[in-house]
Amino acid sequence: MNGYDLSHKFFEWAFSNREDFKPTVSALYFYLVEVCNTLGWKKEFSISAKECMEGMGVSGYNTYKGAFDVLCKHGFIKVVKKSCNHYQANIITLLNFDRVTDSPTDEVIDKVTSKYSESSYQSNGDILKTNKTIETIKQEIIPETEVSVKSNKKQKIKFSEFVSLTQEEHNNLIQEYSESATKRMIEILNNYKGSSGKKYKSDYLAILNWVVDRYNDEQKKNPQSAKMSFEQAGNNSDCGYKDTL
């Protein structure tokens, strides 16, 4: 199962579930597929509501939650471990939809064509009717998803020799972990990439998925350093300090 297969299954589902399908659902799903692909198709991975909202291009938590619930309801994703709040990360897994057929059934085709076969609008008193095929509908839906995902790709800034982040990603790390912790985590990732030659599609995701844990382990071994970082975060009125998983 690859990204194309998941896309094919998703739109097959969309044609037969118009009442639940919305552009925000597709934006969230394909963002999760992109994240999973970036991580090398990990069976399980962690991601927060805040990051999903940024990936979808929405600011309302309820909008994200509605799309997330639809994906869970229809078996696109499974929550392995639920977060306590929308600042912490859910641990989820993508499902492969073995139960979905490889091609649309007659029932699906009939349902889609009957609902979208004729589109009417009034112009200068005349009613014009246009027949729409399934392929036409699909071509209209796909660009909405692509625009939603691509619009969130911003220019990256080099914060060290081997680590690049968008300004928004860097700000998120500071807000979540403090400025000193962010600086150290960038240093950890920079040293690792420089010595190993490893490359990531997203340094931000790499930090969230393993550098944070490495940093926390480092702080546990050096309590004095952890105390200084905590005090510095507490004195920083711009970013504040939040407990993390």
Phi and psi in degrees as GROMACS dihedral restraints (atoms count N, CA, C in turn):
[ dihedral_restraints ]
;  ai    aj    ak    al  type     phi  dphi    fc
    3     4     5     6     1  -118.1    20    10
    4     5     6     7     1  -174.8    20    10
    6     7     8     9     1   -61.3    20    10
    7     8     9    10     1   -37.2    20    10
    9    10    11    12     1   -65.2    20    10
   10    11    12    13     1   -43.2    20    10
   12    13    14    15     1   -60.3    20    10
   13    14    15    16     1   -43.8    20    10
   15    16    17    18     1   -63.0    20    10
   16    17    18    19     1   -39.6    20    10
   18    19    20    21     1   -64.0    20    10
   19    20    21    22     1   -43.7    20    10
   21    22    23    24     1   -60.6    20    10
   22    23    24    25     1   -46.3    20    10
   24    25    26    27     1   -66.0    20    10
   25    26    27    28     1   -36.7    20    10
   27    28    29    30     1   -63.7    20    10
   28    29    30    31     1   -47.8    20    10
   30    31    32    33     1   -72.4    20    10
   31    32    33    34     1   -27.5    20    10
   33    34    35    36     1   -63.2    20    10
   34    35    36    37     1   -42.3    20    10
   36    37    38    39     1   -63.6    20    10
   37    38    39    40     1   -42.1    20    10
   39    40    41    42     1   -59.9    20    10
   40    41    42    43     1   -37.8    20    10
   42    43    44    45     1   -65.5    20    10
   43    44    45    46     1   -29.4    20    10
   45    46    47    48     1  -101.9    20    10
   46    47    48    49     1     2.5    20    10
   48    49    50    51     1  -136.5    20    10
   49    50    51    52     1    55.8    20    10
   51    52    53    54     1   -63.4    20    10
   52    53    54    55     1   -27.2    20    10
   54    55    56    57     1   -68.6    20    10
   55    56    57    58     1   -27.0    20    10
   57    58    59    60     1  -101.6    20    10
   58    59    60    61     1   -19.4    20    10
   60    61    62    63     1   -77.0    20    10
   61    62    63    64     1   131.1    20    10
   63    64    65    66     1  -143.3    20    10
   64    65    66    67     1   156.8    20    10
   66    67    68    69     1   -56.0    20    10
   67    68    69    70     1   -33.4    20    10
   69    70    71    72     1   -66.9    20    10
   70    71    72    73     1   -31.1    20    10
   72    73    74    75     1   -66.7    20    10
   73    74    75    76     1   -46.1    20    10
   75    76    77    78     1   -67.4    20    10
   76    77    78    79     1   -38.2    20    10
   78    79    80    81     1   -61.2    20    10
   79    80    81    82     1   -44.3    20    10
   81    82    83    84     1   -66.5    20    10
   82    83    84    85     1   -45.3    20    10
   84    85    86    87     1   -62.4    20    10
   85    86    87    88     1   -47.6    20    10
   87    88    89    90     1   -72.4    20    10
   88    89    90    91     1   -23.6    20    10
   90    91    92    93     1   -68.3    20    10
   91    92    93    94     1   -41.8    20    10
   93    94    95    96     1   -64.8    20    10
   94    95    96    97     1   -37.7    20    10
   96    97    98    99     1   -62.4    20    10
   97    98    99   100     1   -42.0    20    10
   99   100   101   102     1   -63.4    20    10
  100   101   102   103     1   -43.2    20    10
  102   103   104   105     1   -62.2    20    10
  103   104   105   106     1   -45.4    20    10
  105   106   107   108     1   -62.0    20    10
  106   107   108   109     1   -40.9    20    10
  108   109   110   111     1   -64.1    20    10
  109   110   111   112     1   -42.4    20    10
  111   112   113   114     1   -59.7    20    10
  112   113   114   115     1   -33.8    20    10
  114   115   116   117     1   -87.4    20    10
  115   116   117   118     1     9.2    20    10
  117   118   119   120     1    80.3    20    10
  118   119   120   121     1    31.5    20    10
  120   121   122   123     1    57.1    20    10
  121   122   123   124     1    51.0    20    10
  123   124   125   126     1   -64.2    20    10
  124   125   126   127     1   142.6    20    10
  126   127   128   129     1   -63.6    20    10
  127   128   129   130     1   -40.3    20    10
  129   130   131   132     1  -131.8    20    10
  130   131   132   133     1   142.7    20    10
  132   133   134   135     1  -149.9    20    10
  133   134   135   136     1   158.0    20    10
  135   136   137   138     1  -103.0    20    10
  136   137   138   139     1   142.6    20    10
  138   139   140   141     1  -157.7    20    10
  139   140   141   142     1   138.8    20    10
  141   142   143   144     1   -93.1    20    10
  142   143   144   145     1   161.4    20    10
  144   145   146   147     1   -61.6    20    10
  145   146   147   148     1   -38.6    20    10
  147   148   149   150     1   -60.8    20    10
  148   149   150   151     1   -43.7    20    10
  150   151   152   153     1   -67.6    20    10
  151   152   153   154     1   -38.8    20    10
  153   154   155   156     1   -62.0    20    10
  154   155   156   157     1   -41.7    20    10
  156   157   158   159     1   -63.0    20    10
  157   158   159   160     1   -38.2    20    10
  159   160   161   162     1   -67.9    20    10
  160   161   162   163     1   -41.4    20    10
  162   163   164   165     1   -65.5    20    10
  163   164   165   166     1   -33.6    20    10
  165   166   167   168     1   -78.4    20    10
  166   167   168   169     1   -24.7    20    10
  168   169   170   171     1    83.0    20    10
  169   170   171   172     1    31.1    20    10
  171   172   173   174     1  -122.6    20    10
  172   173   174   175     1   155.9    20    10
  174   175   176   177     1  -111.0    20    10
  175   176   177   178     1   -14.1    20    10
  177   178   179   180     1   -91.2    20    10
  178   179   180   181     1   126.1    20    10
  180   181   182   183     1   -62.4    20    10
  181   182   183   184     1   -39.2    20    10
  183   184   185   186     1   -64.4    20    10
  184   185   186   187     1   -33.7    20    10
  186   187   188   189     1   -63.6    20    10
  187   188   189   190     1   -47.0    20    10
  189   190   191   192     1   -61.6    20    10
  190   191   192   193     1   -46.1    20    10
  192   193   194   195     1   -61.9    20    10
  193   194   195   196     1   -39.1    20    10
  195   196   197   198     1   -62.2    20    10
  196   197   198   199     1   -43.9    20    10
  198   199   200   201     1   -66.8    20    10
  199   200   201   202     1   -41.0    20    10
  201   202   203   204     1   -62.3    20    10
  202   203   204   205     1   -42.8    20    10
  204   205   206   207     1   -64.8    20    10
  205   206   207   208     1   -36.3    20    10
  207   208   209   210     1   -64.2    20    10
  208   209   210   211     1   -42.7    20    10
  210   211   212   213     1   -64.3    20    10
  211   212   213   214     1   -37.6    20    10
  213   214   215   216     1   -69.6    20    10
  214   215   216   217     1   -44.1    20    10
  216   217   218   219     1   -59.0    20    10
  217   218   219   220     1   -40.5    20    10
  219   220   221   222     1   -97.3    20    10
  220   221   222   223     1    10.4    20    10
  222   223   224   225     1    78.2    20    10
  223   224   225   226     1    22.9    20    10
  225   226   227   228     1   -77.8    20    10
  226   227   228   229     1   -36.2    20    10
  228   229   230   231     1  -135.8    20    10
  229   230   231   232     1   159.4    20    10
  231   232   233   234     1  -129.6    20    10
  232   233   234   235     1   131.3    20    10
  234   235   236   237     1   -85.1    20    10
  235   236   237   238     1   114.2    20    10
  237   238   239   240     1   -81.0    20    10
  238   239   240   241     1   -41.8    20    10
  240   241   242   243     1  -143.4    20    10
  241   242   243   244     1   122.2    20    10
  243   244   245   246     1   -85.3    20    10
  244   245   246   247     1   141.7    20    10
  246   247   248   249     1   -77.0    20    10
  247   248   249   250     1   160.2    20    10
  249   250   251   252     1   -80.3    20    10
  250   251   252   253     1   -29.9    20    10
  252   253   254   255     1  -152.5    20    10
  253   254   255   256     1   175.1    20    10
  255   256   257   258     1   -79.3    20    10
  256   257   258   259     1     1.5    20    10
  258   259   260   261     1   -90.2    20    10
  259   260   261   262     1   -23.2    20    10
  261   262   263   264     1   -93.3    20    10
  262   263   264   265     1   168.9    20    10
  264   265   266   267     1   -97.4    20    10
  265   266   267   268     1   139.1    20    10
  267   268   269   270     1   -81.3    20    10
  268   269   270   271     1   150.2    20    10
  270   271   272   273     1  -105.7    20    10
  271   272   273   274     1   119.3    20    10
  273   274   275   276     1  -128.8    20    10
  274   275   276   277     1   168.2    20    10
  276   277   278   279     1  -137.6    20    10
  277   278   279   280     1   143.2    20    10
  279   280   281   282     1   -83.6    20    10
  280   281   282   283     1   139.0    20    10
  282   283   284   285     1  -100.5    20    10
  283   284   285   286     1   156.6    20    10
  285   286   287   288     1   -98.5    20    10
  286   287   288   289     1    -4.0    20    10
  288   289   290   291     1    58.6    20    10
  289   290   291   292     1    45.2    20    10
  291   292   293   294     1   -63.4    20    10
  292   293   294   295     1   -21.4    20    10
  294   295   296   297     1   -77.7    20    10
  295   296   297   298     1   -13.3    20    10
  297   298   299   300     1   -87.7    20    10
  298   299   300   301     1   136.7    20    10
  300   301   302   303     1   -72.1    20    10
  301   302   303   304     1   159.8    20    10
  303   304   305   306     1   -74.7    20    10
  304   305   306   307     1   -21.1    20    10
  306   307   308   309     1  -135.4    20    10
  307   308   309   310     1   152.2    20    10
  309   310   311   312     1   -61.6    20    10
  310   311   312   313     1   138.9    20    10
  312   313   314   315     1   -78.9    20    10
  313   314   315   316     1   166.4    20    10
  315   316   317   318     1   -58.4    20    10
  316   317   318   319     1   -36.0    20    10
  318   319   320   321     1   -63.6    20    10
  319   320   321   322     1   -42.2    20    10
  321   322   323   324     1   -64.7    20    10
  322   323   324   325     1   -45.8    20    10
  324   325   326   327     1   -61.1    20    10
  325   326   327   328     1   -44.6    20    10
  327   328   329   330     1   -61.3    20    10
  328   329   330   331     1   -41.2    20    10
  330   331   332   333     1   -65.8    20    10
  331   332   333   334     1   -41.8    20    10
  333   334   335   336     1   -70.8    20    10
  334   335   336   337     1   -48.2    20    10
  336   337   338   339     1   -67.3    20    10
  337   338   339   340     1   -34.3    20    10
  339   340   341   342     1   -67.9    20    10
  340   341   342   343     1   -30.5    20    10
  342   343   344   345     1   -85.7    20    10
  343   344   345   346     1   -30.9    20    10
  345   346   347   348     1  -121.1    20    10
  346   347   348   349     1     9.1    20    10
  348   349   350   351     1   -68.9    20    10
  349   350   351   352     1   -29.4    20    10
  351   352   353   354     1  -128.2    20    10
  352   353   354   355     1   128.4    20    10
  354   355   356   357     1  -121.0    20    10
  355   356   357   358     1   120.7    20    10
  357   358   359   360     1  -111.5    20    10
  358   359   360   361     1   140.9    20    10
  360   361   362   363     1  -148.6    20    10
  361   362   363   364     1   156.6    20    10
  363   364   365   366     1  -105.7    20    10
  364   365   366   367     1   128.9    20    10
  366   367   368   369     1  -139.6    20    10
  367   368   369   370     1   117.4    20    10
  369   370   371   372     1    53.4    20    10
  370   371   372   373     1    38.3    20    10
  372   373   374   375     1    84.1    20    10
  373   374   375   376     1    -5.5    20    10
  375   376   377   378     1  -101.8    20    10
  376   377   378   379     1   142.8    20    10
  378   379   380   381     1  -100.0    20    10
  379   380   381   382     1   118.7    20    10
  381   382   383   384     1  -105.8    20    10
  382   383   384   385     1   131.7    20    10
  384   385   386   387     1  -114.3    20    10
  385   386   387   388     1   132.7    20    10
  387   388   389   390     1  -124.7    20    10
  388   389   390   391     1   125.9    20    10
  390   391   392   393     1   -79.3    20    10
  391   392   393   394     1   134.4    20    10
  393   394   395   396     1  -119.8    20    10
  394   395   396   397     1   127.1    20    10
  396   397   398   399     1   -87.9    20    10
  397   398   399   400     1   170.4    20    10
  399   400   401   402     1   -60.5    20    10
  400   401   402   403     1   -40.3    20    10
  402   403   404   405     1   -63.4    20    10
  403   404   405   406     1   -38.3    20    10
  405   406   407   408     1   -62.9    20    10
  406   407   408   409     1   -43.2    20    10
  408   409   410   411     1   -61.6    20    10
  409   410   411   412     1   -44.0    20    10
  411   412   413   414     1   -62.5    20    10
  412   413   414   415     1   -40.4    20    10
  414   415   416   417     1   -65.2    20    10
  415   416   417   418     1   -28.3    20    10
  417   418   419   420     1   -77.4    20    10
  418   419   420   421     1   -33.6    20    10
  420   421   422   423     1   -75.8    20    10
  421   422   423   424     1   -43.6    20    10
  423   424   425   426     1   -58.6    20    10
  424   425   426   427     1   -46.9    20    10
  426   427   428   429     1   -57.8    20    10
  427   428   429   430     1   -33.7    20    10
  429   430   431   432     1   -58.9    20    10
  430   431   432   433     1   -42.5    20    10
  432   433   434   435     1   -67.7    20    10
  433   434   435   436     1   -44.5    20    10
  435   436   437   438     1   -63.0    20    10
  436   437   438   439     1   -41.3    20    10
  438   439   440   441     1   -65.0    20    10
  439   440   441   442     1   -41.0    20    10
  441   442   443   444     1   -61.7    20    10
  442   443   444   445     1   -40.4    20    10
  444   445   446   447     1   -79.3    20    10
  445   446   447   448     1   -45.4    20    10
  447   448   449   450     1   -69.9    20    10
  448   449   450   451     1   -28.5    20    10
  450   451   452   453     1   -64.4    20    10
  451   452   453   454     1   -17.3    20    10
  453   454   455   456     1   -94.2    20    10
  454   455   456   457     1    -0.3    20    10
  456   457   458   459     1   -83.9    20    10
  457   458   459   460     1   114.0    20    10
  459   460   461   462     1  -115.1    20    10
  460   461   462   463     1   164.3    20    10
  462   463   464   465     1   -64.5    20    10
  463   464   465   466     1   135.9    20    10
  465   466   467   468     1   -95.2    20    10
  466   467   468   469     1   149.3    20    10
  468   469   470   471     1  -116.3    20    10
  469   470   471   472     1   138.5    20    10
  471   472   473   474     1   -79.9    20    10
  472   473   474   475     1   115.0    20    10
  474   475   476   477     1   -96.8    20    10
  475   476   477   478     1    -9.9    20    10
  477   478   479   480     1  -159.9    20    10
  478   479   480   481     1  -178.8    20    10
  480   481   482   483     1   -58.3    20    10
  481   482   483   484     1   -39.2    20    10
  483   484   485   486     1  -117.3    20    10
  484   485   486   487     1     4.2    20    10
  486   487   488   489     1  -120.6    20    10
  487   488   489   490     1   124.6    20    10
  489   490   491   492     1  -125.6    20    10
  490   491   492   493     1   135.8    20    10
  492   493   494   495     1  -138.8    20    10
  493   494   495   496     1   155.8    20    10
  495   496   497   498     1   -74.8    20    10
  496   497   498   499     1   160.7    20    10
  498   499   500   501     1   -62.0    20    10
  499   500   501   502     1   -35.4    20    10
  501   502   503   504     1   -66.6    20    10
  502   503   504   505     1   -41.2    20    10
  504   505   506   507     1   -62.7    20    10
  505   506   507   508     1   -43.1    20    10
  507   508   509   510     1   -63.2    20    10
  508   509   510   511     1   -42.2    20    10
  510   511   512   513     1   -63.9    20    10
  511   512   513   514     1   -38.6    20    10
  513   514   515   516     1   -62.2    20    10
  514   515   516   517     1   -41.2    20    10
  516   517   518   519     1   -65.0    20    10
  517   518   519   520     1   -41.9    20    10
  519   520   521   522     1   -63.6    20    10
  520   521   522   523     1   -43.6    20    10
  522   523   524   525     1   -64.5    20    10
  523   524   525   526     1   -37.0    20    10
  525   526   527   528     1   -82.3    20    10
  526   527   528   529     1   -38.0    20    10
  528   529   530   531     1  -122.6    20    10
  529   530   531   532     1    -8.0    20    10
  531   532   533   534     1    95.7    20    10
  532   533   534   535     1   159.0    20    10
  534   535   536   537     1   -68.6    20    10
  535   536   537   538     1   -41.4    20    10
  537   538   539   540     1   -67.4    20    10
  538   539   540   541     1   -39.3    20    10
  540   541   542   543     1   -65.9    20    10
  541   542   543   544     1   -40.5    20    10
  543   544   545   546     1   -62.4    20    10
  544   545   546   547     1   -42.9    20    10
  546   547   548   549     1   -61.1    20    10
  547   548   549   550     1   -41.6    20    10
  549   550   551   552     1   -70.3    20    10
  550   551   552   553     1   -39.3    20    10
  552   553   554   555     1   -66.6    20    10
  553   554   555   556     1   -37.4    20    10
  555   556   557   558     1   -62.9    20    10
  556   557   558   559     1   -39.5    20    10
  558   559   560   561     1   -64.2    20    10
  559   560   561   562     1   -41.6    20    10
  561   562   563   564     1   -61.5    20    10
  562   563   564   565     1   -47.5    20    10
  564   565   566   567     1   -66.8    20    10
  565   566   567   568     1   -38.7    20    10
  567   568   569   570     1   -62.3    20    10
  568   569   570   571     1   -45.0    20    10
  570   571   572   573     1   -63.1    20    10
  571   572   573   574     1   -40.7    20    10
  573   574   575   576     1   -66.1    20    10
  574   575   576   577     1   -46.2    20    10
  576   577   578   579     1   -67.2    20    10
  577   578   579   580     1   -37.5    20    10
  579   580   581   582     1   -67.2    20    10
  580   581   582   583     1   -36.6    20    10
  582   583   584   585     1   -84.8    20    10
  583   584   585   586     1   -28.2    20    10
  585   586   587   588     1  -102.1    20    10
  586   587   588   589     1   -18.7    20    10
  588   589   590   591     1    77.9    20    10
  589   590   591   592     1     8.2    20    10
  591   592   593   594     1   -68.7    20    10
  592   593   594   595     1   141.8    20    10
  594   595   596   597     1  -124.5    20    10
  595   596   597   598     1   144.9    20    10
  597   598   599   600     1  -123.6    20    10
  598   599   600   601     1   146.2    20    10
  600   601   602   603     1   -68.0    20    10
  601   602   603   604     1   -30.4    20    10
  603   604   605   606     1  -138.8    20    10
  604   605   606   607     1   109.6    20    10
  606   607   608   609     1   -65.9    20    10
  607   608   609   610     1   -30.4    20    10
  609   610   611   612     1   -62.1    20    10
  610   611   612   613     1   -45.9    20    10
  612   613   614   615     1   -67.1    20    10
  613   614   615   616     1   -36.0    20    10
  615   616   617   618     1   -61.9    20    10
  616   617   618   619     1   -42.0    20    10
  618   619   620   621     1   -61.7    20    10
  619   620   621   622     1   -46.0    20    10
  621   622   623   624     1   -65.8    20    10
  622   623   624   625     1   -33.8    20    10
  624   625   626   627     1   -91.6    20    10
  625   626   627   628     1   -21.9    20    10
  627   628   629   630     1  -146.3    20    10
  628   629   630   631     1   -27.8    20    10
  630   631   632   633     1   -68.9    20    10
  631   632   633   634     1   -35.9    20    10
  633   634   635   636     1   -59.0    20    10
  634   635   636   637     1   -44.8    20    10
  636   637   638   639     1   -63.5    20    10
  637   638   639   640     1   -41.8    20    10
  639   640   641   642     1   -62.5    20    10
  640   641   642   643     1   -41.3    20    10
  642   643   644   645     1   -64.2    20    10
  643   644   645   646     1   -44.2    20    10
  645   646   647   648     1   -61.9    20    10
  646   647   648   649     1   -40.8    20    10
  648   649   650   651     1   -62.0    20    10
  649   650   651   652     1   -40.2    20    10
  651   652   653   654     1   -63.5    20    10
  652   653   654   655     1   -40.3    20    10
  654   655   656   657     1   -68.6    20    10
  655   656   657   658     1   -34.1    20    10
  657   658   659   660     1   -65.8    20    10
  658   659   660   661     1   -34.0    20    10
  660   661   662   663     1   -78.7    20    10
  661   662   663   664     1   -17.4    20    10
  663   664   665   666     1  -130.9    20    10
  664   665   666   667     1    75.2    20    10
  666   667   668   669     1   -55.3    20    10
  667   668   669   670     1   -36.1    20    10
  669   670   671   672     1   -63.3    20    10
  670   671   672   673     1   -40.6    20    10
  672   673   674   675     1   -65.9    20    10
  673   674   675   676     1   -39.8    20    10
  675   676   677   678     1   -63.3    20    10
  676   677   678   679     1   -40.1    20    10
  678   679   680   681     1   -64.0    20    10
  679   680   681   682     1   -41.2    20    10
  681   682   683   684     1   -64.9    20    10
  682   683   684   685     1   -40.2    20    10
  684   685   686   687     1   -64.4    20    10
  685   686   687   688     1   -40.0    20    10
  687   688   689   690     1   -64.8    20    10
  688   689   690   691     1   -44.2    20    10
  690   691   692   693     1   -65.9    20    10
  691   692   693   694     1   -38.4    20    10
  693   694   695   696     1   -65.0    20    10
  694   695   696   697     1   -41.0    20    10
  696   697   698   699     1   -64.4    20    10
  697   698   699   700     1   -38.5    20    10
  699   700   701   702     1   -67.3    20    10
  700   701   702   703     1   -29.5    20    10
  702   703   704   705     1   -85.7    20    10
  703   704   705   706     1    -8.2    20    10
  705   706   707   708     1   -90.0    20    10
  706   707   708   709     1   100.7    20    10
  708   709   710   711     1   -71.1    20    10
  709   710   711   712     1   -16.8    20    10
  711   712   713   714     1   -80.0    20    10
  712   713   714   715     1   -35.7    20    10
  714   715   716   717     1  -110.6    20    10
  715   716   717   718     1   -34.2    20    10
  717   718   719   720     1    74.1    20    10
  718   719   720   721     1  -176.6    20    10
  720   721   722   723     1  -134.3    20    10
  721   722   723   724     1   135.0    20    10
  723   724   725   726     1  -126.9    20    10
  724   725   726   727     1   140.9    20    10
  726   727   728   729     1   -65.7    20    10
  727   728   729   730     1   143.7    20    10
  729   730   731   732     1  -122.8    20    10
  730   731   732   733     1   163.8    20    10
